[in-house]
Amino acid sequence: MATDTGNAGRSVAERLFAEPQAFEFVQAVRLLEQLRPDAAALGTGLDPRREALLLCAPFTPVIASAELQALRRDALCSLSVESGSATHGDTPAQPELEVNLLGLGGLDGPLPDAYQEWLQHRVRLKDTSAVAFLNLFQHRLLALLYRAYRKHRIADPFVSPERGAIPTVLHGLAGLQPGARPTVGTDTELAPQAILGRAGLFANQRRSLAAFDVMVRHQFGALASSTPFDGGWRTLPEASRTRVGPRQGRNNLLGRGALAGTRIWDEHRGIRIDIGPLPLREYEAFLPGGRRHAELCSLAAAWFGANLLCRLDLTLAVGERPRALLSARAPQRLGWTAWLGGHHQPPSASITHVRLRSRGAGG
């Protein structure tokens, strides 16, 4: 199928060899490296012929209109000091990329014009030994330029985000092991972007409710507001309970350590998260068993830890309450998606109380 430009659907590699001037230096080198994944990394080995490509620069004092001058498919003899030695055993074909930047020649190069004219004269006489010798240094300089670009530019525009250097940095800021998926105490794994995209918030050890509300709004596109000090019952460990008896009794001094029961009320036990008003479909997604409910559990566990109880108050928008109908295909849940009261819509929004509880939370 022909494209808008008239090309018959050529690949990116074919376009690069046909029109190298349309590409940038780093982009072209990256593409050529992908064509030979088994080759040595550029600028790291002792033998440039084992790398994916060769780099050189022209010795002509002209003003270039693009970063790339030319791309030749096979240039095995370009790094050979002896003219005419173009065979290297079983070495595969290696492309040569001629670059118009950071070269020894050209208008900005350190090589005087007289030497560049002499090199051009030798090339016209079929003697390329001097150019091949200088290309040894030009290849190294350009390879180091490419490596410096890849190392110090975190957001590489020519590499997918998960393969670049930035995920390692974001994992470190978020307190995650590089390559680990951000799942904390829940059965559902949270998408890596949900945590890595907010690594700046996770880098702060003070986990505020305001920051959590911002993450919920950005992640789910719903209004959210959290309230602290939503108390809950906490089960006492066996060693803290009162036992009466002369020998095995413990914590039985009235007014000092004696407690009645096996649990206590803890005002700091949890928080309340209010989300809404929501349309019916979004409201059902936040109910237990829904996709967003599981994601919210993972996000809350990753932010607050697995031991904090979270109560979720969902607000169903006015006019969104469904009719109570008995159906085997879409069973309704009383108090969540089914209410008593006939066909009349309530004048105010409906609020449903649900508990978010991660797998690692204690009683």
Residue frames as qw, qx, qy, qz and C-alpha x, y, z in Angstrom:
[[0.000, 0.890, 0.457, 0.000, 0.00, 0.00, 0.00],
 [0.411, 0.458, -0.023, 0.788, 1.39, 3.38, -0.98],
 [0.314, -0.535, -0.453, 0.640, 1.77, 6.04, 1.66],
 [0.151, 0.921, 0.267, -0.239, 0.85, 9.71, 1.43],
 [0.137, -0.774, 0.401, 0.471, 4.36, 10.54, 0.22],
 [0.710, 0.545, -0.327, -0.304, 4.23, 7.97, -2.57],
 [0.036, 0.472, -0.876, 0.097, 6.57, 5.43, -0.91],
 [0.758, -0.077, -0.548, -0.345, 5.46, 1.81, -1.05],
 [0.805, -0.556, -0.005, -0.209, 5.54, 1.27, 2.70],
 [0.603, 0.447, -0.538, 0.384, 9.31, 1.14, 3.20],
 [0.725, -0.509, -0.372, 0.277, 10.70, 0.18, 6.58],
 [0.247, -0.958, 0.096, 0.111, 12.55, 2.66, 8.76],
 [0.647, -0.396, 0.470, 0.452, 15.87, 0.95, 8.01],
 [0.560, 0.434, 0.514, 0.484, 15.28, 1.22, 4.25],
 [0.074, 0.963, 0.190, 0.174, 14.43, 4.91, 4.62],
 [0.487, -0.790, 0.236, 0.287, 17.61, 5.44, 6.65],
 [0.624, -0.139, 0.536, 0.552, 19.84, 3.95, 3.94],
 [0.395, 0.620, 0.511, 0.446, 17.96, 5.79, 1.18],
 [0.009, 0.836, 0.087, 0.541, 17.69, 9.21, 2.88],
 [0.640, -0.257, -0.472, 0.549, 20.18, 9.46, 5.77],
 [0.143, 0.242, -0.092, 0.955, 20.01, 13.27, 5.75],
 [0.488, -0.511, -0.310, -0.636, 16.43, 13.06, 7.07],
 [0.796, -0.448, -0.395, 0.103, 17.57, 11.45, 10.33],
 [0.263, -0.890, 0.310, -0.207, 19.40, 12.75, 13.38],
 [0.301, 0.551, -0.758, 0.176, 22.78, 11.42, 14.48],
 [0.316, -0.214, 0.805, -0.454, 21.64, 9.64, 17.65],
 [0.786, 0.244, 0.258, -0.506, 18.51, 8.33, 15.96],
 [0.724, 0.519, -0.419, -0.177, 20.47, 6.83, 13.06],
 [0.162, 0.450, -0.838, 0.262, 23.08, 5.21, 15.31],
 [0.526, -0.081, 0.656, -0.535, 20.36, 3.73, 17.49],
 [0.841, 0.351, 0.041, -0.409, 18.61, 2.21, 14.47],
 [0.593, 0.543, -0.594, -0.010, 21.83, 0.75, 13.08],
 [0.117, -0.366, 0.834, -0.397, 22.63, -0.80, 16.46],
 [0.713, 0.078, 0.471, -0.514, 19.23, -2.49, 16.52],
 [0.789, 0.466, -0.284, -0.282, 19.97, -4.05, 13.12],
 [0.651, 0.309, -0.647, 0.250, 22.95, -5.84, 14.69],
 [0.640, -0.683, 0.067, -0.345, 22.03, -6.72, 18.29],
 [0.950, -0.194, -0.038, 0.243, 24.92, -9.20, 18.55],
 [0.522, 0.590, -0.179, 0.589, 27.56, -6.54, 17.87],
 [0.498, -0.257, -0.432, 0.706, 29.68, -4.92, 20.57],
 [0.071, -0.899, -0.356, 0.245, 28.45, -1.69, 22.12],
 [0.467, 0.771, 0.038, 0.431, 29.63, 1.37, 20.27],
 [0.074, 0.807, -0.333, 0.483, 32.86, 2.84, 21.64],
 [0.727, -0.569, 0.297, -0.243, 33.48, 0.12, 24.26],
 [0.968, 0.001, 0.176, 0.176, 35.67, -2.45, 22.51],
 [0.433, -0.562, 0.433, 0.556, 39.23, -2.53, 21.23],
 [0.265, 0.049, 0.736, 0.621, 38.31, -3.42, 17.65],
 [0.369, 0.344, 0.103, -0.857, 35.81, -1.04, 15.98],
 [0.395, 0.148, -0.719, -0.553, 35.10, -3.67, 13.32],
 [0.197, -0.227, -0.942, 0.151, 33.22, -5.72, 15.92],
 [0.176, 0.362, 0.422, -0.813, 30.78, -2.88, 16.53],
 [0.492, 0.581, 0.627, -0.164, 27.49, -2.33, 14.74],
 [0.473, 0.841, 0.181, 0.189, 28.76, 0.49, 12.51],
 [0.593, -0.064, 0.001, 0.802, 31.70, 2.72, 11.73],
 [0.002, 0.943, 0.266, -0.200, 31.65, 6.47, 12.20],
 [0.554, 0.022, 0.202, 0.807, 33.58, 9.03, 10.22],
 [0.095, 0.863, 0.223, -0.443, 33.44, 12.70, 9.25],
 [0.664, 0.648, 0.175, 0.329, 34.29, 14.44, 5.95],
 [0.514, -0.415, 0.079, 0.747, 37.44, 16.51, 5.43],
 [0.247, 0.520, 0.442, 0.688, 35.76, 19.22, 3.37],
 [0.121, -0.274, -0.353, 0.886, 35.42, 22.81, 4.70],
 [0.218, -0.345, -0.531, -0.743, 31.79, 23.26, 3.70],
 [0.398, -0.096, 0.423, -0.808, 28.64, 24.22, 5.59],
 [0.083, -0.152, -0.978, -0.115, 26.51, 21.10, 6.11],
 [0.461, -0.242, -0.194, -0.832, 22.72, 21.23, 5.88],
 [0.872, -0.315, -0.215, -0.307, 22.13, 18.10, 8.00],
 [0.575, -0.636, 0.505, -0.101, 23.77, 16.14, 10.79],
 [0.780, -0.040, 0.596, 0.188, 24.39, 13.16, 8.49],
 [0.145, 0.611, -0.479, -0.614, 26.31, 13.31, 5.24],
 [0.654, 0.272, -0.597, -0.377, 26.08, 9.76, 3.89],
 [0.722, -0.270, 0.576, -0.271, 25.50, 6.13, 4.86],
 [0.489, 0.435, -0.702, -0.281, 27.27, 3.30, 3.09],
 [0.927, -0.193, -0.086, -0.312, 26.14, -0.29, 3.57],
 [0.946, -0.129, 0.006, 0.297, 29.59, -1.92, 3.53],
 [0.190, 0.906, -0.297, 0.233, 32.75, -0.06, 4.50],
 [0.927, -0.323, -0.023, 0.190, 35.07, -2.77, 5.79],
 [0.720, 0.238, -0.033, 0.651, 38.16, -1.08, 4.36],
 [0.015, -0.895, -0.074, -0.439, 37.51, 2.38, 5.85],
 [0.554, -0.792, 0.244, -0.078, 39.42, 1.65, 9.07],
 [0.912, -0.004, 0.165, 0.375, 42.29, -0.11, 7.33],
 [0.192, -0.810, 0.255, 0.491, 45.49, 1.95, 7.13],
 [0.315, -0.198, 0.750, 0.547, 46.70, -0.10, 4.18],
 [0.510, 0.400, -0.119, -0.752, 44.82, 0.90, 1.05],
 [0.597, 0.244, -0.630, -0.433, 42.94, -1.86, -0.66],
 [0.146, 0.042, -0.953, 0.260, 42.70, -4.30, 2.26],
 [0.546, -0.145, -0.045, -0.824, 38.97, -4.85, 2.19],
 [0.793, -0.128, -0.562, -0.197, 38.76, -8.42, 3.35],
 [0.231, -0.495, 0.620, -0.563, 38.56, -9.45, 6.99],
 [0.003, -0.019, 0.990, -0.138, 37.68, -13.11, 6.99],
 [0.163, -0.494, -0.838, -0.166, 34.18, -13.86, 8.19],
 [0.025, -0.320, -0.351, 0.880, 33.47, -10.33, 9.51],
 [0.286, 0.667, 0.687, 0.037, 29.89, -9.39, 8.52],
 [0.247, 0.583, 0.270, 0.726, 29.07, -6.34, 6.46],
 [0.331, -0.554, -0.409, 0.645, 29.39, -3.17, 8.53],
 [0.235, 0.860, 0.332, 0.306, 27.75, 0.11, 7.50],
 [0.456, -0.097, -0.126, 0.876, 29.68, 3.36, 7.66],
 [0.031, -0.895, -0.446, 0.011, 27.94, 6.56, 8.77],
 [0.430, 0.240, 0.004, 0.870, 29.47, 9.86, 7.71],
 [0.271, -0.792, -0.493, 0.239, 28.59, 12.60, 10.20],
 [0.287, 0.673, 0.063, 0.679, 28.80, 16.38, 9.90],
 [0.423, -0.838, 0.080, -0.335, 29.58, 17.11, 13.54],
 [0.629, -0.669, 0.396, 0.009, 32.52, 16.85, 15.96],
 [0.915, 0.308, 0.064, 0.252, 34.96, 15.90, 13.24],
 [0.604, -0.398, 0.169, 0.670, 38.63, 16.66, 12.77],
 [0.272, 0.159, 0.451, 0.835, 37.89, 18.40, 9.49],
 [0.017, -0.783, -0.595, -0.179, 35.25, 20.80, 8.28],
 [0.067, 0.779, 0.005, 0.624, 34.82, 24.47, 9.12],
 [0.547, -0.740, 0.170, -0.354, 34.80, 23.86, 12.88],
 [0.969, -0.108, -0.113, 0.193, 37.42, 21.11, 12.97],
 [0.462, -0.788, 0.255, 0.316, 40.94, 21.57, 14.37],
 [0.722, 0.059, 0.461, 0.513, 42.63, 20.34, 11.17],
 [0.003, -0.583, 0.179, 0.793, 44.00, 23.28, 9.12],
 [0.687, 0.607, 0.110, -0.384, 42.60, 23.85, 5.65],
 [0.282, 0.668, -0.650, -0.228, 45.94, 23.05, 4.04],
 [0.229, -0.199, 0.948, -0.093, 45.91, 19.54, 5.48],
 [0.612, 0.395, 0.570, -0.380, 42.30, 19.02, 4.42],
 [0.560, 0.708, -0.219, -0.371, 43.15, 20.04, 0.87],
 [0.092, 0.518, -0.845, -0.101, 46.09, 17.62, 0.90],
 [0.437, 0.048, 0.863, -0.248, 43.81, 14.79, 2.11],
 [0.656, 0.577, 0.270, -0.406, 41.33, 15.52, -0.67],
 [0.389, 0.700, -0.526, -0.287, 44.15, 15.46, -3.19],
 [0.127, -0.323, 0.937, -0.034, 45.34, 12.05, -1.92],
 [0.582, 0.284, 0.680, -0.343, 41.80, 10.65, -2.17],
 [0.610, 0.684, -0.065, -0.396, 41.57, 11.81, -5.80],
 [0.295, 0.598, -0.736, -0.118, 44.77, 9.85, -6.41],
 [0.873, -0.108, -0.423, -0.216, 43.11, 6.70, -4.94],
 [0.453, 0.160, -0.676, 0.559, 45.23, 6.90, -1.78],
 [0.537, -0.647, -0.211, -0.499, 42.91, 6.70, 1.25],
 [0.698, -0.109, -0.569, 0.422, 45.46, 5.55, 3.84],
 [0.144, 0.149, -0.340, 0.918, 45.74, 8.97, 5.53],
 [0.527, -0.297, -0.127, -0.787, 41.95, 9.36, 5.71],
 [0.815, -0.235, -0.518, -0.110, 41.60, 5.85, 7.11],
 [0.516, 0.009, -0.552, 0.655, 44.19, 6.62, 9.78],
 [0.118, -0.165, 0.231, -0.952, 42.38, 9.79, 10.91],
 [0.657, -0.275, -0.369, -0.597, 39.05, 7.96, 10.83],
 [0.610, -0.148, -0.717, 0.305, 40.34, 5.75, 13.64],
 [0.166, -0.121, -0.455, 0.866, 40.28, 8.80, 15.91],
 [0.372, -0.098, -0.163, -0.909, 37.09, 10.23, 14.45],
 [0.640, -0.251, -0.674, -0.270, 35.25, 6.98, 15.08],
 [0.474, -0.245, -0.667, 0.521, 36.32, 7.04, 18.71],
 [0.016, 0.046, 0.203, -0.978, 35.34, 10.67, 19.20],
 [0.508, -0.133, -0.335, -0.782, 31.90, 10.22, 17.67],
 [0.632, -0.239, -0.737, -0.028, 31.32, 6.99, 19.58],
 [0.314, -0.209, -0.577, 0.724, 32.11, 8.75, 22.86],
 [0.236, -0.030, -0.031, -0.971, 29.73, 11.55, 21.86],
 [0.622, -0.210, -0.558, -0.507, 26.97, 9.01, 21.31],
 [0.580, -0.247, -0.718, 0.296, 27.68, 7.27, 24.62],
 [0.125, -0.097, -0.384, 0.910, 27.68, 10.59, 26.49],
 [0.421, -0.131, -0.244, -0.864, 24.34, 11.47, 24.94],
 [0.685, -0.247, -0.639, -0.248, 22.81, 8.14, 25.97],
 [0.517, -0.177, -0.653, 0.524, 24.25, 8.35, 29.49],
 [0.135, -0.208, -0.346, 0.905, 23.41, 11.91, 30.47],
 [0.418, -0.049, -0.219, -0.880, 20.14, 12.43, 28.64],
 [0.344, 0.039, 0.849, -0.398, 17.57, 10.56, 30.71],
 [0.624, 0.517, 0.418, -0.409, 14.58, 11.05, 28.43],
 [0.235, -0.224, 0.726, 0.606, 15.93, 9.50, 25.23],
 [0.569, 0.395, 0.067, -0.718, 13.43, 10.34, 22.46],
 [0.585, 0.386, -0.606, -0.375, 14.50, 7.38, 20.31],
 [0.255, 0.067, -0.943, 0.202, 14.11, 4.65, 22.94],
 [0.551, -0.542, -0.524, -0.359, 10.92, 3.33, 24.51],
 [0.329, -0.735, 0.285, -0.520, 10.55, 4.56, 28.13],
 [0.905, -0.378, 0.148, -0.125, 10.79, 1.09, 29.67],
 [0.903, 0.172, -0.013, 0.393, 14.17, 0.49, 27.95],
 [0.254, 0.791, -0.176, 0.528, 15.75, 3.83, 28.75],
 [0.411, 0.158, -0.606, 0.662, 17.66, 5.00, 31.80],
 [0.309, -0.400, 0.136, -0.852, 14.79, 6.82, 33.45],
 [0.806, -0.359, -0.360, -0.301, 12.97, 3.74, 34.89],
 [0.708, -0.064, -0.505, 0.490, 15.99, 2.92, 37.06],
 [0.107, 0.227, -0.275, 0.928, 16.04, 6.47, 38.42],
 [0.546, -0.355, -0.127, -0.748, 12.30, 6.49, 39.06],
 [0.823, -0.248, -0.511, -0.003, 12.44, 3.09, 40.79],
 [0.514, 0.015, -0.482, 0.709, 15.08, 4.49, 43.12],
 [0.151, -0.269, 0.128, -0.943, 13.05, 7.61, 43.90],
 [0.709, -0.302, -0.242, -0.589, 9.93, 5.55, 44.58],
 [0.447, -0.461, 0.685, -0.343, 11.83, 3.15, 46.83],
 [0.944, 0.175, 0.162, -0.228, 11.33, 0.17, 44.54],
 [0.600, -0.316, 0.626, 0.385, 13.85, -2.36, 43.35],
 [0.280, 0.495, -0.462, -0.681, 14.71, -1.82, 39.66],
 [0.328, 0.080, -0.853, -0.399, 12.54, -4.04, 37.50],
 [0.012, 0.272, 0.890, -0.366, 10.06, -4.82, 40.29],
 [0.206, -0.533, -0.549, -0.610, 6.36, -4.27, 39.77],
 [0.116, -0.263, 0.417, -0.862, 4.77, -1.97, 42.37],
 [0.674, -0.387, -0.507, -0.372, 2.48, -4.36, 44.23],
 [0.021, 0.311, -0.665, 0.679, 2.15, -4.09, 48.01],
 [0.239, 0.044, 0.778, -0.580, 0.03, -6.45, 50.07],
 [0.660, 0.355, 0.207, -0.628, -2.69, -7.05, 47.49],
 [0.727, 0.155, 0.655, 0.139, -3.58, -9.67, 44.92],
 [0.541, 0.790, 0.262, 0.117, -3.71, -7.13, 42.10],
 [0.586, -0.146, 0.147, 0.784, -0.57, -5.71, 40.57],
 [0.138, 0.879, 0.162, -0.427, -0.71, -1.99, 39.99],
 [0.684, 0.664, 0.084, 0.290, 0.44, -0.68, 36.62],
 [0.665, -0.161, -0.094, 0.723, 4.08, 0.47, 36.88],
 [0.173, 0.486, 0.177, 0.838, 3.15, 3.88, 35.47],
 [0.459, -0.773, -0.339, -0.278, 0.84, 4.49, 38.44],
 [0.694, -0.633, -0.045, 0.340, 3.84, 4.49, 40.80],
 [0.624, -0.039, 0.214, 0.750, 6.75, 5.51, 38.58],
 [0.151, 0.654, 0.347, 0.655, 4.81, 8.44, 37.16],
 [0.392, -0.851, -0.056, -0.346, 4.48, 9.79, 40.71],
 [0.792, -0.016, -0.374, 0.482, 7.96, 8.91, 41.96],
 [0.139, 0.466, -0.231, 0.843, 8.40, 12.48, 43.21],
 [0.618, -0.521, 0.014, -0.588, 5.54, 12.00, 45.66],
 [0.951, -0.224, -0.213, 0.031, 6.78, 8.59, 46.78],
 [0.582, 0.355, -0.381, 0.624, 10.26, 10.02, 47.36],
 [0.231, -0.517, 0.307, -0.765, 8.82, 12.05, 50.24],
 [0.303, -0.068, -0.916, 0.254, 8.58, 9.80, 53.29],
 [0.242, 0.232, 0.497, -0.800, 5.76, 11.95, 54.69],
 [0.009, -0.294, -0.856, -0.426, 2.72, 10.30, 53.16],
 [0.225, 0.187, 0.286, -0.913, 0.07, 13.01, 53.28],
 [0.428, 0.492, 0.735, -0.187, -3.61, 12.59, 52.53],
 [0.326, 0.787, -0.023, -0.524, -3.52, 15.55, 50.15],
 [0.073, 0.504, -0.748, -0.425, -0.93, 13.84, 47.95],
 [0.272, 0.129, 0.953, 0.017, -2.98, 10.63, 47.98],
 [0.417, 0.669, 0.460, -0.409, -6.09, 12.55, 46.87],
 [0.255, 0.720, -0.372, -0.527, -4.11, 14.01, 43.97],
 [0.069, -0.267, 0.924, 0.267, -2.95, 10.53, 42.90],
 [0.359, 0.377, 0.834, -0.180, -6.51, 9.16, 43.05],
 [0.395, 0.755, 0.175, -0.493, -7.84, 12.02, 40.95],
 [0.206, 0.646, -0.579, -0.452, -5.11, 11.60, 38.34],
 [0.153, -0.156, 0.969, 0.115, -5.29, 7.80, 38.28],
 [0.195, 0.415, 0.887, -0.053, -9.07, 7.39, 38.12],
 [0.013, -0.286, -0.371, -0.883, -10.30, 10.79, 36.97],
 [0.438, -0.660, -0.576, -0.199, -12.71, 11.08, 39.91],
 [0.181, -0.731, 0.238, -0.614, -13.05, 13.59, 42.72],
 [0.764, -0.210, -0.557, 0.249, -11.50, 12.25, 45.93],
 [0.182, -0.720, 0.297, -0.600, -11.17, 13.55, 49.46],
 [0.678, -0.085, -0.682, 0.260, -9.60, 11.70, 52.39],
 [0.446, -0.739, 0.100, -0.495, -10.35, 12.21, 56.08],
 [0.351, 0.318, -0.797, 0.375, -8.01, 11.05, 58.88],
 [0.190, -0.126, 0.723, -0.652, -8.87, 9.49, 62.26],
 [0.771, -0.059, -0.290, -0.564, -11.50, 7.08, 61.02],
 [0.353, -0.455, 0.753, -0.317, -11.17, 4.76, 64.00],
 [0.808, 0.084, -0.498, -0.303, -11.48, 1.01, 64.06],
 [0.843, -0.468, 0.222, -0.143, -11.15, -1.99, 66.33],
 [0.376, 0.617, -0.685, 0.089, -7.71, -3.48, 66.78],
 [0.931, -0.231, -0.275, -0.067, -7.30, -7.05, 68.03],
 [0.354, -0.793, 0.475, -0.144, -5.03, -7.36, 71.04],
 [0.546, 0.369, -0.751, 0.050, -2.18, -9.85, 70.90],
 [0.793, -0.351, -0.497, -0.018, -2.34, -12.72, 73.34],
 [0.565, -0.045, -0.440, 0.697, 0.42, -11.28, 75.53],
 [0.035, -0.211, 0.121, -0.969, -1.53, -8.03, 76.06],
 [0.582, -0.432, -0.455, -0.517, -4.82, -9.61, 77.13],
 [0.387, -0.477, 0.517, -0.596, -5.95, -9.96, 80.73],
 [0.708, -0.070, -0.698, -0.085, -5.89, -13.39, 82.31],
 [0.550, -0.609, 0.265, -0.507, -7.12, -14.04, 85.85],
 [0.950, -0.096, -0.289, 0.067, -5.33, -16.58, 88.03],
 [0.547, -0.795, 0.236, 0.119, -2.67, -16.83, 90.73],
 [0.697, -0.265, 0.503, 0.437, -0.13, -18.66, 88.56],
 [0.459, 0.274, 0.575, 0.619, -0.88, -17.90, 84.91],
 [0.075, 0.906, 0.395, -0.133, -2.53, -14.56, 85.44],
 [0.444, -0.055, 0.173, 0.877, -1.18, -11.46, 83.72],
 [0.046, -0.250, -0.242, -0.936, -2.28, -7.91, 83.07],
 [0.424, -0.552, -0.701, -0.155, -4.82, -8.28, 85.87],
 [0.266, -0.295, -0.418, 0.817, -4.13, -5.19, 88.01],
 [0.093, 0.802, 0.585, 0.080, -7.33, -3.19, 88.06],
 [0.035, -0.978, -0.070, 0.194, -6.78, 0.36, 86.94],
 [0.269, -0.706, 0.516, 0.403, -3.27, -0.30, 85.64],
 [0.050, 0.346, -0.808, -0.474, -3.18, -3.12, 83.11],
 [0.367, 0.275, 0.875, -0.157, -6.47, -4.98, 83.28],
 [0.314, 0.194, -0.391, -0.843, -8.57, -4.91, 80.11],
 [0.607, 0.252, 0.661, -0.363, -11.99, -6.37, 79.45],
 [0.731, 0.628, 0.105, -0.244, -12.22, -7.99, 76.04],
 [0.782, -0.053, 0.421, 0.456, -9.89, -8.98, 73.25],
 [0.431, 0.493, 0.317, 0.687, -9.86, -5.78, 71.20],
 [0.200, -0.592, -0.251, 0.739, -9.55, -2.04, 71.69],
 [0.383, 0.865, 0.319, 0.055, -10.75, 1.01, 69.80],
 [0.535, -0.251, 0.212, 0.778, -7.96, 2.79, 67.94],
 [0.262, 0.853, 0.210, -0.400, -8.77, 6.27, 66.65],
 [0.055, 0.704, -0.531, -0.469, -5.69, 6.16, 64.39],
 [0.685, 0.029, 0.726, 0.052, -6.68, 2.81, 62.89],
 [0.481, 0.364, 0.648, 0.464, -7.68, 4.07, 59.49],
 [0.058, 0.288, -0.122, -0.948, -8.88, 6.81, 57.17],
 [0.511, 0.575, 0.599, -0.221, -11.98, 7.49, 55.11],
 [0.181, -0.141, 0.545, 0.806, -11.78, 8.03, 51.35],
 [0.448, 0.623, 0.449, -0.458, -14.72, 9.82, 49.72],
 [0.194, -0.094, 0.669, 0.712, -15.02, 9.44, 45.95],
 [0.161, 0.597, 0.759, 0.204, -17.78, 10.90, 43.83],
 [0.762, 0.267, 0.410, -0.425, -20.32, 11.74, 42.70],
 [0.181, -0.267, 0.846, 0.424, -19.94, 9.02, 40.09],
 [0.673, 0.169, -0.340, -0.635, -22.01, 7.73, 37.19],
 [0.919, -0.171, 0.196, -0.297, -23.36, 4.22, 37.59],
 [0.902, 0.331, -0.229, 0.156, -20.69, 2.44, 35.52],
 [0.302, 0.579, -0.518, 0.552, -17.81, 4.13, 37.34],
 [0.561, -0.481, 0.371, -0.563, -19.57, 3.55, 40.66],
 [0.986, -0.047, 0.040, -0.154, -19.80, -0.20, 40.03],
 [0.719, 0.478, -0.384, 0.326, -16.11, -0.34, 39.07],
 [0.004, 0.571, -0.543, 0.616, -15.18, 0.92, 42.56],
 [0.822, -0.347, 0.149, -0.427, -17.28, -1.71, 44.34],
 [0.485, -0.421, 0.766, 0.023, -15.59, -4.90, 45.64],
 [0.712, 0.248, 0.643, 0.134, -14.88, -7.16, 42.69],
 [0.465, 0.876, 0.121, -0.035, -14.56, -4.25, 40.30],
 [0.752, 0.373, -0.066, 0.540, -11.42, -3.37, 38.41],
 [0.103, 0.720, -0.181, 0.662, -10.93, 0.04, 39.98],
 [0.716, -0.651, 0.077, -0.242, -11.60, -1.26, 43.48],
 [0.934, -0.124, 0.026, 0.333, -8.61, -3.61, 43.20],
 [0.527, 0.507, -0.058, 0.680, -6.41, -0.86, 41.77],
 [0.255, -0.790, 0.095, -0.549, -7.43, 1.52, 44.56],
 [0.871, -0.490, 0.041, 0.008, -6.56, -1.14, 47.15],
 [0.836, 0.115, 0.003, 0.537, -3.10, -1.52, 45.63],
 [0.246, 0.671, -0.042, 0.698, -2.55, 2.23, 45.45],
 [0.515, -0.760, 0.074, -0.390, -3.63, 2.73, 49.07],
 [0.923, -0.334, 0.049, 0.182, -1.41, -0.14, 50.24],
 [0.705, 0.329, -0.014, 0.628, 1.57, 1.21, 48.29],
 [0.054, 0.710, -0.061, 0.699, 1.11, 4.69, 49.76],
 [0.524, -0.650, 0.208, -0.510, 0.03, 4.02, 53.35],
 [0.033, -0.324, 0.920, -0.220, 1.26, 0.48, 53.90],
 [0.468, -0.159, -0.806, -0.326, -0.70, -2.71, 54.36],
 [0.295, -0.288, -0.790, 0.455, -1.73, -2.18, 58.00],
 [0.167, 0.176, 0.192, -0.951, -3.91, 0.92, 57.63],
 [0.265, 0.503, 0.822, -0.046, -7.64, 0.35, 57.33],
 [0.069, 0.110, -0.269, -0.954, -9.32, 2.42, 54.64],
 [0.342, 0.529, 0.722, -0.287, -13.06, 2.96, 54.44],
 [0.106, 0.066, 0.536, 0.835, -14.36, 3.91, 51.03],
 [0.299, 0.584, 0.524, -0.544, -17.46, 6.08, 50.75],
 [0.210, 0.153, 0.663, 0.702, -18.78, 6.03, 47.19],
 [0.292, 0.496, 0.313, -0.756, -21.29, 8.67, 46.14],
 [0.346, 0.372, 0.769, 0.387, -23.66, 7.73, 43.31],
 [0.019, 0.004, -0.160, -0.987, -24.72, 10.76, 41.32],
 [0.448, 0.350, 0.459, -0.682, -28.31, 11.96, 41.44],
 [0.705, 0.473, -0.077, -0.523, -30.49, 10.18, 38.89],
 [0.378, 0.478, -0.782, -0.133, -28.04, 7.27, 38.44],
 [0.462, -0.169, 0.787, -0.373, -29.68, 4.84, 40.87],
 [0.282, 0.046, -0.830, -0.479, -30.74, 1.72, 38.90],
 [0.747, -0.214, -0.074, -0.624, -34.13, 0.08, 39.21],
 [0.409, -0.312, 0.823, -0.242, -34.27, -2.94, 41.50],
 [0.818, 0.267, -0.264, -0.436, -34.80, -5.87, 39.12],
 [0.745, -0.294, 0.599, -0.015, -34.23, -9.56, 39.75],
 [0.698, 0.625, -0.300, -0.178, -31.99, -10.99, 37.04],
 [0.928, -0.222, 0.218, 0.207, -29.74, -14.03, 36.78],
 [0.696, 0.517, 0.041, 0.497, -27.50, -12.37, 34.18],
 [0.212, 0.516, -0.248, 0.792, -26.81, -9.19, 36.13],
 [0.549, -0.576, -0.585, 0.156, -27.53, -9.90, 39.81],
 [0.036, -0.772, 0.104, -0.626, -27.82, -6.83, 41.99],
 [0.509, -0.083, -0.653, 0.555, -26.36, -6.44, 45.46],
 [0.333, -0.824, -0.437, -0.138, -28.63, -5.05, 48.13],
 [0.438, -0.829, -0.039, 0.344, -27.31, -1.80, 49.52],
 [0.432, -0.378, 0.437, 0.692, -24.72, -1.47, 46.79],
 [0.042, 0.044, -0.597, -0.800, -26.55, -1.64, 43.47],
 [0.349, -0.469, -0.712, -0.390, -30.10, -2.31, 44.65],
 [0.054, -0.018, 0.497, -0.866, -32.23, -0.28, 47.03],
 [0.011, 0.569, 0.819, -0.077, -35.77, -0.47, 48.27],
 [0.022, 0.512, 0.181, -0.839, -38.08, 2.38, 47.44],
 [0.565, 0.666, 0.449, -0.188, -39.81, 1.73, 44.15],
 [0.634, 0.483, 0.318, 0.514, -39.12, 3.49, 40.88],
 [0.025, -0.992, -0.067, -0.108, -38.65, 6.98, 42.32],
 [0.625, 0.364, -0.291, 0.626, -35.18, 8.49, 42.26],
 [0.483, -0.636, -0.372, 0.473, -34.03, 9.93, 45.59],
 [0.143, 0.982, 0.089, 0.083, -33.64, 13.73, 45.71],
 [0.208, -0.851, 0.479, 0.057, -30.03, 13.44, 46.93],
 [0.517, 0.493, -0.699, -0.042, -27.02, 11.33, 46.01],
 [0.941, -0.302, -0.091, -0.119, -26.66, 7.83, 47.45],
 [0.002, 0.729, -0.654, 0.204, -23.61, 7.05, 49.60],
 [0.963, -0.055, -0.258, -0.055, -22.28, 3.51, 49.91],
 [0.366, -0.755, 0.531, -0.118, -19.82, 2.48, 52.62],
 [0.942, 0.231, -0.229, 0.077, -17.20, -0.07, 51.54],
 [0.577, -0.716, 0.356, 0.165, -14.04, -1.19, 53.33],
 [0.618, 0.648, -0.440, 0.071, -10.79, -1.27, 51.45],
 [0.724, -0.556, 0.404, -0.050, -8.70, -4.00, 53.00],
 [0.441, 0.621, -0.641, -0.092, -5.37, -5.22, 51.74],
 [0.884, -0.027, -0.466, -0.032, -4.25, -8.78, 52.19],
 [0.555, 0.158, -0.562, 0.593, -1.57, -7.91, 54.74],
 [0.280, -0.533, 0.168, -0.780, -3.77, -5.86, 57.06],
 [0.215, -0.057, -0.893, 0.391, -4.25, -7.16, 60.51],
 [0.297, -0.635, -0.678, -0.220, -7.51, -7.27, 62.45]]
